[in-house]
């Protein structure tokens, strides 16, 4: 017969490693990580407890039938004293309706048979009337244990003993062993009869209560059966659960500390790589990372940090070696200026004002001697688009031209758009059809959209939330280099946005972005190396995702197996 401690220790790696990122997670700290395995273990302990599988039954102990009689007598007394109302005759419990089989000596009861509600009547207080300090604590139906404080003692509920507070709208459960003032709405106070109040609370935490959003849940709570063991066994169960929960607390603290320490270690080592003064230091830092690769990159977030570091190294000349025979970047820019002059003469672009050469060291990290720096507007034309009026059906039919919205910039390439617009929309609005190879940057949009970049593989127009970058140098490697630089600059670009609820980038700020430019031959080597390393990172992420899924499934499987009837008591 396995022990509950063995259930924890034998599967310690599973409970500790099964983590799940919360749905609202983005880039953030460990609080955005749910320790799913430990949460599952806590639930398993409680389930085993209320099924009589956590502590051994004492064959010498009296049956719970005597306790049932005591509960009935206590209820009759309360009714006689006028403290509770007389209930309708209870419906006899049908064993077929009960959720699982109980040990000998335990008895199924309707939950309404083993507690009575305490009315708060008019002794309630509104949330707006609460203070952060005061004489009397306020308990409401929210998830926070103490909602606030008041100083009006007339509102105080004096308790006959520990109670359970249930949130009618929230299903929140709280064990309360002190006098308190009730919150304004949805507070249900349950006083257990003749039993260990913590055992009653434990059972309530395991009961299935269908979620109704902000609807009422009390009727769902009281529509449950209650597994009632002898009183002495209740005390042993509560003591065992308390002891095991302390072990879970320790596991949780260790897991959170490990997550925090892991993040600090990854951040520190990658920063050493980024801040390395020369290639020799870069190589030493990378050697240290490579030796500990399997220890460092064990989460999707750490892999994303690695990807960002790769991009940072790529655009500062520390990812691939410099070759002295490469044509310097300044000559590459002169070739672009020649192409721009040709386009100005043919009337395809306007002549721009002469701008001051950007001061490199004020805004960018140091770069190799044969690199240079320029602004995005010096190597491209940047346009935008429009959203044709939805009221004009003929702007969308016949659907001829691909039309990109900012949400589609989440894709690395655009092969096809979700919507198309008509030729008339192109003629009569500011929408412009851009050629394949144009880079599209989201200027604003929901969530993570602003600052994203994609590349057109088809001719397409855009809406006004997008900027379209057409580079003067047509080579795919140059385009890929500029794209990866903008990907690296995602957070910096987002920080330039202005506005209230939905901050916007603007064409001017994007156009003035400083870009370090390597020789074209080195751009080719950089792009090839980044592609190779990013492919490796994506494979690693996929493997980690599969591993995490397996860990979650294992935690579920172990918990389910432990609850099977033939496992016996623990």
C-alpha positions in Angstrom: 0.0 0.0 0.0 1.7 3.2 -1.2 1.9 6.3 1.1 0.8 9.8 0.3 4.4 10.9 0.9 5.5 8.4 -1.7 2.9 9.8 -4.1 4.7 13.1 -3.8 8.3 12.0 -3.8 8.1 9.3 -6.4 6.8 11.8 -8.9 8.5 14.9 -7.7 10.0 15.8 -11.1 6.5 15.6 -12.7 4.8 17.7 -10.1 7.6 20.3 -10.2 8.2 20.4 -13.9 4.6 20.5 -15.2 4.1 24.2 -15.6 1.6 26.1 -17.8 1.8 29.6 -19.1 -1.3 31.6 -18.1 -3.5 32.7 -21.0 -2.7 36.4 -20.4 1.0 35.8 -20.5 3.4 37.7 -22.7 6.8 38.7 -21.8 6.8 38.7 -18.0 7.8 37.2 -14.7 7.2 33.9 -13.0 3.8 35.1 -11.7 2.6 34.5 -15.3 3.5 30.8 -15.0 1.0 28.4 -13.4 2.6 25.6 -11.4 0.2 23.1 -12.9 1.8 20.0 -11.5 1.7 21.3 -7.9 -1.8 22.6 -8.3 -2.8 19.2 -9.5 -1.1 17.5 -6.6 -3.0 19.8 -4.1 -6.3 18.8 -5.7 -5.3 15.1 -5.7 -4.5 15.3 -2.0 -7.9 16.8 -1.2 -9.7 14.3 -3.4 -8.0 11.3 -1.8 -8.8 12.8 1.6 -12.6 13.1 1.1 -12.7 9.6 -0.5 -11.2 8.0 2.6 -7.9 7.1 0.7 -5.5 9.4 2.6 -5.5 8.0 6.1 -6.1 4.4 7.3 -9.5 3.7 8.8 -9.6 2.6 12.4 -11.5 -0.7 12.7 -12.2 0.1 16.3 -13.8 3.5 15.5 -17.5 4.1 15.7 -19.5 4.4 12.5 -20.5 7.9 11.3 -24.1 6.9 12.1 -23.7 8.2 15.6 -22.5 11.5 14.2 -25.5 11.7 11.9 -27.8 11.4 15.0 -25.9 14.1 16.8 -26.3 16.4 13.7 -30.0 15.8 13.6 -30.3 16.5 17.4 -28.3 19.7 17.0 -30.6 20.8 14.1 -33.7 20.1 16.1 -32.3 22.2 19.0 -31.6 25.1 16.7 -35.0 24.9 15.2 -36.6 24.9 18.6 -34.6 27.9 19.6 -35.8 29.7 16.5 -32.2 30.1 15.1 -33.0 28.2 11.9 -36.1 27.3 10.0 -37.6 23.9 9.9 -36.7 22.2 6.6 -38.8 20.0 4.4 -38.4 16.3 5.0 -35.1 15.1 3.4 -35.2 12.9 0.4 -33.6 9.6 1.1 -30.2 9.2 -0.4 -30.0 6.9 -3.4 -26.7 5.1 -3.5 -26.8 5.1 -7.3 -26.6 8.9 -7.3 -23.5 9.1 -5.1 -20.2 10.0 -7.0 -17.9 7.3 -5.5 -17.9 4.4 -3.0 -17.1 5.2 0.6 -15.1 3.2 3.1 -16.8 1.2 5.8 -18.1 3.5 8.6 -18.6 6.5 6.3 -22.1 7.7 5.3 -23.3 9.8 2.4 -25.4 12.8 3.5 -27.0 15.6 1.5 -24.7 18.6 2.1 -27.7 20.6 3.4 -28.1 18.1 6.2 -24.7 18.8 7.7 -24.6 22.6 7.9 -27.0 25.6 8.5 -26.8 29.0 6.9 -26.2 32.1 9.0 -28.2 35.1 7.7 -26.3 38.4 7.4 -29.6 40.3 7.2 -28.8 44.0 7.0 -25.3 43.7 8.4 -23.7 44.3 5.0 -21.4 47.0 3.7 -20.8 48.2 0.2 -17.4 48.0 -1.4 -17.3 51.8 -1.8 -17.5 52.1 2.0 -14.4 50.0 2.7 -11.1 51.4 4.0 -7.6 49.8 3.9 -7.5 50.1 7.7 -10.1 49.9 10.4 -11.4 48.1 13.5 -13.4 45.3 11.8 -12.5 43.1 8.8 -14.8 42.8 5.9 -15.2 39.5 4.1 -17.0 39.5 0.7 -17.4 37.0 -2.1 -14.3 38.1 -3.9 -11.0 36.1 -4.2 -9.2 38.4 -1.8 -9.4 37.0 1.7 -10.0 40.4 3.5 -11.8 42.9 1.2 -11.2 45.9 3.6 -12.1 47.3 6.9 -14.8 49.4 8.6 -15.2 50.9 12.0 -19.0 50.4 12.5 -19.3 47.6 15.2 -23.0 47.4 14.7 -22.4 45.6 11.4 -20.3 42.8 13.0 -21.4 39.2 12.6 -20.6 37.4 15.8 -19.9 33.7 15.0 -20.8 30.6 17.0 -17.6 29.1 15.7 -15.6 28.7 12.4 -17.6 29.1 9.2 -17.2 28.8 5.5 -18.0 31.8 3.4 -19.2 31.0 -0.1 -19.4 33.5 -3.0 -22.7 33.1 -4.7 -21.5 34.9 -7.8 -17.8 33.8 -7.7 -17.8 30.3 -6.1 -15.0 31.6 -3.9 -14.6 29.6 -0.6 -13.0 31.0 2.6 -12.5 29.4 6.0 -13.2 32.1 8.6 -12.6 31.7 12.3 -13.1 35.3 13.4 -16.0 37.8 13.7 -16.4 39.9 10.5 -18.6 42.3 8.6 -20.1 40.8 5.4 -19.7 42.3 2.0 -22.7 43.8 0.2 -23.8 41.0 -2.1 -23.4 37.2 -2.7 -22.0 36.3 0.7 -23.3 32.9 2.0 -22.2 31.9 5.5 -22.2 28.2 6.2 -21.9 26.8 9.7 -21.0 23.1 9.9 -22.8 20.9 12.4 -21.0 18.7 15.0 -17.9 18.2 12.8 -14.4 19.4 12.2 -15.0 22.6 10.3 -11.8 22.3 8.3 -13.0 18.9 7.1 -16.2 20.5 5.9 -14.2 23.2 4.1 -12.0 20.6 2.5 -15.0 18.7 1.1 -16.5 22.0 -0.2 -13.3 22.6 -2.1 -13.7 19.3 -4.0 -17.3 19.6 -4.9 -18.2 20.0 -8.6 -19.8 23.4 -9.1 -20.8 24.3 -12.7 -19.6 27.8 -13.6 -22.3 30.2 -14.5 -20.1 33.3 -15.0 -21.5 36.0 -12.7 -24.7 34.0 -12.2 -25.8 32.4 -8.9 -23.9 29.3 -7.8 -25.2 28.6 -4.3 -28.0 26.3 -5.7 -25.2 24.3 -7.4 -23.2 24.0 -4.2 -26.2 22.6 -2.1 -27.1 20.2 -4.9 -24.3 17.9 -3.7 -23.7 14.9 -1.6 -21.3 15.0 1.4 -19.0 12.1 2.4 -19.2 12.0 6.2 -16.6 10.0 8.1 -16.5 9.4 11.9 -15.4 12.6 13.8 -12.1 11.1 15.0 -11.2 10.3 11.4 -12.1 13.8 10.3 -9.4 15.1 12.7 -6.8 12.7 11.3 -7.7 13.7 7.7 -7.4 17.4 8.4 -4.0 16.9 10.2 -2.7 14.8 7.2 -3.9 17.3 4.6 -2.3 20.2 6.6 1.0 18.3 6.7 1.0 17.5 2.9 0.0 21.0 2.0 3.0 22.3 3.8 5.1 20.0 1.6 3.3 21.4 -1.5 4.0 25.0 -0.2 7.7 24.1 0.0 7.6 22.6 -3.5 5.9 25.7 -4.8 8.5 28.0 -3.2 11.4 26.0 -4.6 9.8 25.9 -8.0 9.2 29.6 -8.1 12.8 30.3 -6.8 14.1 28.0 -9.6 12.1 29.8 -12.2 13.4 33.2 -11.0 17.0 32.0 -10.8 16.8 30.4 -14.2 15.5 33.6 -15.7 18.3 35.6 -14.0 21.0 33.2 -15.2 19.8 33.2 -18.8 19.5 37.0 -18.8 22.9 37.4 -17.3 24.7 35.1 -19.7 23.0 36.5 -22.8 23.8 40.0 -21.6 27.4 39.0 -21.3 27.2 37.9 -24.9 25.5 41.1 -26.1 27.9 43.4 -24.2 31.1 41.6 -25.2 33.7 44.2 -26.4 35.2 42.1 -29.1 34.8 38.8 -31.0 37.2 37.0 -28.6 35.0 37.9 -25.6 31.9 36.9 -27.7 33.5 33.5 -28.4 34.3 32.9 -24.7 30.8 33.9 -23.6 29.2 31.7 -26.3 31.5 28.8 -25.2 30.2 29.1 -21.7 26.6 29.1 -23.0 27.1 26.2 -25.3 28.5 24.0 -22.4 25.3 24.7 -20.4 22.9 24.9 -23.4 20.5 22.1 -22.2 20.3 23.7 -18.7 19.7 27.2 -19.9 17.2 26.9 -22.7 14.5 24.8 -21.1 11.5 27.2 -21.6 9.9 28.8 -24.6 10.7 32.2 -23.1 14.4 31.5 -22.8 14.5 30.4 -26.4 12.8 33.7 -27.4 15.5 35.5 -25.5 18.2 33.5 -27.3 16.6 34.4 -30.7 16.6 38.1 -29.7 20.3 37.8 -28.7 21.1 36.2 -32.1 19.5 39.2 -33.8 21.3 41.6 -31.6 24.7 40.0 -32.4 23.8 39.9 -36.1 23.2 43.7 -36.5 26.3 44.6 -34.5 28.8 42.6 -36.5 29.5 39.9 -33.9 27.6 36.9 -35.4 29.8 36.1 -38.5 33.5 37.0 -39.2 34.4 40.1 -41.1 36.3 39.6 -44.3 38.7 42.3 -45.4 38.1 41.8 -49.1 34.4 42.6 -48.7 33.4 45.9 -50.5 32.9 48.4 -47.6 29.4 49.3 -46.6 30.0 53.0 -47.5 30.5 51.9 -51.2 27.3 49.8 -50.9 25.4 53.0 -49.9 27.0 55.0 -52.7 25.6 52.4 -55.1 22.2 53.0 -53.5 22.6 56.8 -53.9 23.3 56.2 -57.6 20.1 54.2 -58.0 18.1 56.9 -56.1 19.5 59.6 -58.5 18.3 57.5 -61.4 14.8 57.1 -59.9 14.6 60.9 -59.3 15.5 61.6 -62.9 12.9 59.3 -64.2 10.3 60.9 -61.8 9.6 57.7 -59.9 10.6 59.2 -56.6 11.0 62.8 -55.3 14.3 64.3 -54.5 14.7 64.5 -50.8 16.3 67.2 -48.7 19.9 66.8 -47.8 20.0 65.5 -44.3 22.9 65.5 -41.8 24.9 62.3 -41.6 23.6 60.5 -38.5 25.9 60.4 -35.5 26.4 56.8 -34.9 27.8 56.4 -31.4 24.8 58.3 -29.8 22.1 55.8 -30.8 23.7 52.5 -31.7 26.1 50.0 -30.4 29.7 49.9 -31.8 30.0 48.3 -35.3 33.0 47.0 -37.3 35.2 49.4 -39.3 33.9 48.4 -42.7 30.2 48.9 -41.6 28.3 52.2 -41.7 25.1 53.6 -40.4 22.2 55.3 -42.2 18.5 56.0 -41.7 15.8 53.8 -43.2 14.5 56.7 -45.4 18.0 56.8 -47.1 17.7 53.3 -48.4 14.0 53.0 -49.1 10.7 54.7 -49.9 8.0 54.3 -47.2 4.3 54.6 -47.9 1.1 53.6 -46.3 -2.4 52.6 -47.3 -6.1 53.1 -46.7 -9.3 51.3 -45.7 -11.9 51.9 -48.4 -15.3 52.8 -47.0 -17.2 49.7 -46.0 -20.4 51.5 -47.1 -19.4 51.3 -50.7 -19.8 47.7 -51.8 -18.1 48.3 -55.1 -14.8 49.1 -53.2 -14.7 45.4 -52.3 -16.4 43.7 -55.3 -15.2 42.6 -57.7 -12.4 41.5 -55.3 -9.2 42.0 -57.4 -6.3 43.3 -55.4 -4.9 41.7 -52.2 -5.3 44.0 -49.2 -3.2 43.6 -46.0 -4.4 44.6 -42.5 -2.1 45.2 -39.6 -3.1 41.9 -37.9 -1.6 39.9 -40.8 1.9 41.2 -40.0 2.1 38.4 -37.4 3.0 36.1 -40.3 6.6 36.2 -41.5 5.4 36.2 -45.2 2.1 37.0 -46.9 1.1 34.6 -49.6 -2.5 35.6 -49.6 -4.6 38.1 -47.8 -7.9 37.6 -45.9 -9.6 40.4 -47.9 -9.3 41.9 -51.3 -10.4 45.2 -52.7 -11.6 46.4 -56.2 -9.8 48.3 -58.9 -12.2 51.2 -58.1 -10.9 51.3 -54.5 -7.4 51.7 -55.8 -8.4 54.5 -58.1 -10.5 56.5 -55.6 -8.7 56.0 -52.3 -5.2 56.3 -50.9 -4.7 52.5 -51.2 -1.6 51.6 -53.3 -0.7 48.3 -54.7 2.9 47.5 -53.6 5.0 44.9 -55.3 6.2 41.5 -54.0 9.3 42.0 -51.8 7.8 45.0 -50.0 8.3 44.9 -46.2 5.1 45.7 -44.2 5.3 47.1 -40.7 2.3 47.4 -38.4 2.0 51.0 -37.2 -0.8 50.3 -34.7 -3.1 47.4 -33.7 -4.3 45.3 -30.8 -1.9 43.6 -28.3 1.5 42.7 -29.8 0.6 43.9 -33.3 2.3 47.3 -33.3 5.9 47.0 -34.6 5.5 43.6 -36.2 7.0 43.1 -39.7 6.1 40.8 -42.6 7.1 40.5 -46.3 4.9 40.5 -49.3 5.3 37.5 -51.6 2.5 38.9 -53.8 1.5 42.4 -54.9 -0.9 43.9 -52.4 -2.3 47.1 -51.0 -2.5 47.8 -47.2 -4.7 49.6 -44.8 -3.7 52.8 -43.1 -2.3 50.9 -40.0 0.6 49.6 -42.1 3.8 51.1 -43.4 5.1 49.7 -46.7 8.9 49.8 -47.1 10.3 49.4 -50.6 14.1 49.1 -50.6 16.2 50.6 -53.4 18.6 47.7 -53.3 16.7 44.7 -54.8 18.8 41.8 -53.5 16.8 39.3 -51.3 19.7 39.2 -48.8 19.6 42.9 -48.2 15.8 42.8 -47.8 16.2 39.9 -45.3 18.8 41.8 -43.4 16.7 44.9 -43.0 13.7 42.7 -42.0 15.7 41.0 -39.2 17.0 44.4 -38.0 13.4 45.6 -37.6 12.5 42.3 -35.9 15.4 43.0 -33.5 14.1 46.5 -32.9 10.5 45.4 -32.1 10.5 46.8 -28.5 12.4 50.0 -29.5 9.9 50.7 -32.3 6.9 50.1 -30.0 8.3 52.5 -27.4 8.3 55.3 -30.1 4.5 55.1 -30.4 2.3 57.9 -29.2 -1.3 58.1 -28.2 -3.8 57.0 -25.6 -5.7 53.7 -25.6 -4.0 52.5 -28.8 -0.6 54.1 -29.3 0.5 54.7 -32.9 3.8 54.7 -34.7 4.2 57.2 -37.5 5.9 57.1 -40.8 8.4 59.9 -39.8 9.7 58.0 -36.8 10.0 54.8 -38.8 11.8 56.6 -41.6 14.3 58.1 -39.2 15.2 54.8 -37.6 19.0 54.3 -37.6 20.2 51.1 -39.2 23.8 49.7 -39.0 24.7 48.6 -42.5 27.4 45.9 -43.2 28.9 45.2 -46.6 26.5 43.4 -48.9 28.6 40.2 -48.9 28.5 40.2 -45.1 24.7 40.8 -45.1 24.5 37.5 -47.1 26.5 35.7 -44.5 24.5 37.2 -41.7 21.2 36.2 -43.2 22.3 32.7 -43.8 23.6 32.3 -40.3 20.5 33.8 -38.7 18.3 31.5 -40.8 20.3 28.5 -39.6 20.2 29.5 -35.9 16.5 30.5 -36.0 15.6 27.1 -37.5 17.5 25.5 -34.6 15.6 27.7 -32.1 12.2 26.8 -33.7 13.0 23.1 -33.5 14.0 23.5 -29.9 10.8 25.4 -29.1 8.7 22.7 -30.7 10.6 20.0 -28.7 10.0 22.0 -25.5 6.3 22.4 -26.3 6.0 18.6 -26.9 7.9 18.0 -23.6 5.7 20.4 -21.6 2.5 18.8 -23.1 3.8 15.4 -22.0 4.6 16.7 -18.5 1.1 18.1 -18.1 -0.5 14.9 -19.4 1.7 12.8 -17.0 0.6 15.0 -14.0 -3.1 14.4 -15.1 -2.5 10.6 -15.6 -0.8 10.1 -12.2 -3.6 12.0 -10.4 -6.3 10.0 -12.2 -4.6 6.7 -11.5 -4.2 7.5 -7.8 -8.0 8.1 -7.6 -8.9 4.8 -9.0 -10.8 2.6 -6.5 -8.4 -0.3 -6.7 -5.5 1.9 -5.5 -6.8 1.4 -1.9 -6.1 3.8 1.0 -2.8 5.7 1.2 
